[in-house]
Amino acid sequence: MTIGLTEEERRDLLVSVGTHRGQRRLSPVDVARLFQKAIDAGASLAQCASAAGLEGTEMVKRFLRLLDLPPSVQTAVSWGGSDTTLAFTAASEIARLAPSLQELTAREALARGLSSSEIKQVVQRIARSGLGSLEAVEEIVALRPVVERRHVIIGILSNPTVGKRIEELRQDERDDVLARVLEKLIGEQHVASRLTPTGFVITGSEDLAETIHGLGDFEATISAAVGEQLGLT
């Protein structure tokens, strides 16, 4: 047994890290939290790597960097990138930035649909030239033959009871809950969405921004609607 981890947690690590399965038990942030739990209990980086079947400690360090990201950005971190998610490798790069730059860089990365390699270039531009997030992103996007921009909404779920219930669901089930909620709230619009126990990410066109603006406190509205969809209210 790895220091600080139960057998179940160690099994979850093994089936979530170093695999290409579509559905993994843990998200990258979940993995980082387990590593931190083990370290707090006295485990070394090498022991953490061994528990997850990793060779060397560099990957453990990359996971741990995710804990430096604000909760809003952690919500968007997944194993692969999409309209609503930042790939683990990309998020780990963003975590290298100063805290004041992380959320804006993440939002712009999602809004512009940046790839992991483009996000790495943005982080390098900021580090080497002292550019702000927006300027660095603009420089990288300018290298593309076609420019695309999406509207991005990142929100936090304030109800811990709702979060606990969401933890019990697979990621596809979580996303289905949010999709049904959005269909009720905003009708049929072309949006992509992701729901986690701590928050949500929604991307769409400028029409989406106008619709949501009319809903008032959108975070509270989503939190209540998700709770209702899950039968908690």
C-alpha positions in Angstrom: 0.0 0.0 0.0 1.3 3.4 -0.9 1.7 5.8 2.0 -1.5 7.8 2.6 -3.6 6.0 -0.1 -6.1 3.2 0.2 -6.0 0.2 -2.1 -9.0 1.6 -4.0 -7.3 4.9 -4.6 -4.2 3.1 -5.8 -6.3 1.0 -8.2 -7.9 4.2 -9.5 -4.5 5.6 -10.1 -3.3 2.6 -12.0 -6.4 2.5 -14.3 -6.4 6.3 -14.9 -2.7 7.1 -15.6 -0.7 5.8 -18.5 -3.7 4.5 -20.4 -5.7 5.6 -23.5 -9.1 4.5 -22.3 -12.0 6.8 -23.3 -13.5 6.8 -19.8 -11.0 6.9 -16.9 -12.0 6.8 -13.3 -10.0 9.9 -12.3 -9.4 13.2 -14.0 -5.9 14.7 -14.1 -6.8 16.9 -11.2 -8.1 14.0 -9.2 -4.8 12.2 -9.8 -2.9 15.3 -8.7 -5.0 15.4 -5.5 -4.2 11.8 -4.7 -0.5 12.4 -5.3 -0.7 15.4 -2.9 -2.6 13.3 -0.4 0.2 10.7 -0.4 2.9 13.3 -0.2 1.2 15.0 2.8 1.2 11.5 4.5 5.0 11.2 3.9 5.3 9.5 0.5 8.1 10.5 -1.9 7.7 11.5 -5.5 9.2 8.1 -6.4 6.6 6.3 -4.4 3.8 8.3 -6.1 5.2 7.4 -9.5 5.4 3.7 -8.6 1.8 3.8 -7.3 0.6 5.1 -10.7 2.9 2.8 -12.8 5.0 5.7 -14.0 8.7 5.6 -14.8 10.4 8.5 -13.0 9.0 11.5 -11.1 8.7 14.1 -13.9 5.1 13.2 -14.7 4.2 13.3 -11.0 5.5 16.9 -10.9 3.4 17.8 -14.0 0.3 16.5 -12.3 1.1 18.4 -9.1 1.4 21.6 -11.0 -2.3 21.4 -11.8 -3.0 22.1 -8.1 -1.5 25.6 -8.7 -4.3 26.4 -11.1 -7.5 28.3 -9.9 -10.6 26.1 -9.4 -12.2 27.6 -12.5 -9.4 26.4 -14.7 -9.2 23.0 -12.9 -12.8 22.4 -14.0 -11.7 22.5 -17.6 -8.8 20.1 -17.3 -9.2 16.7 -18.9 -7.0 14.0 -20.5 -7.6 15.4 -24.0 -8.5 18.8 -25.4 -11.9 19.6 -26.8 -14.2 22.6 -27.2 -14.7 22.6 -23.4 -11.5 21.0 -22.1 -7.8 21.7 -21.8 -5.6 18.7 -22.3 -3.6 17.6 -19.3 -0.3 18.5 -21.0 -1.6 22.0 -22.0 -3.0 22.7 -18.5 0.3 21.7 -16.9 2.0 24.3 -19.1 -0.5 27.0 -18.1 0.2 26.2 -14.5 3.8 27.5 -15.1 2.4 31.0 -15.5 2.0 33.5 -12.8 -1.4 33.0 -11.0 -2.7 36.3 -12.4 -2.3 35.1 -16.0 -3.6 31.5 -15.6 -7.4 32.0 -15.9 -7.2 34.5 -18.7 -4.8 32.3 -20.7 -7.1 29.3 -20.2 -10.1 31.2 -21.3 -8.4 32.5 -24.4 -7.1 29.0 -25.2 -10.6 27.6 -25.1 -12.1 30.6 -27.0 -9.6 30.3 -29.8 -9.5 26.5 -29.8 -5.7 26.4 -29.2 -4.0 23.0 -29.5 -1.7 21.8 -26.8 1.3 22.8 -28.9 -0.1 26.3 -29.5 -0.7 26.7 -25.7 2.9 25.7 -25.1 4.0 28.3 -27.6 1.8 30.9 -25.8 3.4 30.1 -22.4 6.9 30.3 -23.9 6.1 33.7 -25.5 4.9 35.1 -22.2 7.9 33.7 -20.3 10.5 34.9 -22.8 9.1 38.3 -23.9 7.0 39.4 -21.0 3.9 39.7 -23.2 0.4 39.5 -21.6 -1.8 36.6 -22.2 -4.0 38.3 -24.8 -0.9 39.5 -26.8 0.8 36.2 -26.7 -2.4 34.4 -27.9 -2.9 36.9 -30.7 0.7 36.3 -31.9 0.1 32.5 -32.1 -3.3 32.7 -33.6 -2.0 35.1 -36.3 0.1 32.2 -37.6 -3.0 30.3 -38.5 -4.5 30.5 -42.0 -8.0 30.8 -40.5 -9.0 32.6 -37.3 -11.8 31.2 -35.2 -13.2 32.5 -31.8 -15.7 31.0 -29.5 -17.5 32.4 -26.4 -16.4 30.6 -23.3 -18.2 30.5 -19.9 -16.5 28.9 -16.9 -18.5 28.7 -13.7 -18.3 27.2 -10.2 -21.0 25.1 -8.6 -21.7 26.5 -5.2 -23.8 23.7 -3.8 -21.5 20.9 -2.2 -24.5 18.5 -2.2 -24.8 18.8 -6.0 -21.0 18.3 -6.3 -21.1 15.1 -4.2 -23.8 13.7 -6.4 -21.9 14.5 -9.6 -18.9 12.7 -8.3 -20.8 9.5 -8.5 -21.4 9.9 -12.2 -19.1 9.0 -15.2 -18.0 12.0 -17.2 -20.4 11.2 -20.1 -23.3 11.1 -17.6 -22.3 14.4 -16.1 -22.1 16.0 -19.5 -25.5 14.6 -20.4 -27.0 16.2 -17.3 -25.6 19.6 -18.2 -26.7 19.2 -21.8 -30.3 18.6 -20.7 -30.1 21.6 -18.3 -28.9 23.8 -21.1 -31.6 22.6 -23.5 -34.2 23.7 -21.0 -32.6 27.0 -20.2 -31.4 28.3 -23.6 -33.2 26.0 -26.1 -31.5 24.4 -29.1 -28.2 26.2 -29.6 -24.9 24.8 -30.9 -22.9 24.6 -27.7 -20.4 22.2 -26.2 -20.4 21.7 -22.4 -18.6 19.9 -19.6 -19.7 19.3 -16.0 -17.5 18.4 -13.1 -18.2 18.1 -9.3 -16.8 21.6 -8.9 -18.0 23.6 -11.9 -18.8 23.7 -15.6 -17.5 24.9 -19.0 -19.7 26.0 -21.9 -18.6 27.2 -25.3 -20.6 28.6 -28.1 -21.2 31.5 -30.4 -21.8 35.1 -29.5 -25.6 34.3 -29.6 -24.9 32.1 -26.6 -23.4 35.1 -24.8 -26.5 37.2 -25.4 -28.9 34.5 -24.3 -27.0 33.8 -21.1 -26.7 37.6 -20.3 -30.5 37.5 -19.9 -30.5 34.8 -17.3 -29.1 36.9 -14.4 -26.8 35.0 -12.0 -25.8 32.2 -14.4 -23.7 30.2 -12.0 -26.6 30.1 -9.4 -29.1 29.3 -12.2 -26.9 26.4 -13.5 -26.2 25.1 -10.0 -29.9 25.0 -9.1 -31.0 23.5 -12.4 -28.4 20.8 -12.2 -29.6 20.0 -8.7 -33.1 19.7 -9.9 -32.1 17.5 -12.8 -30.4 15.2 -10.4 -33.5 15.1 -8.2 -31.9 16.9 -5.3 -34.5 19.7 -5.0 
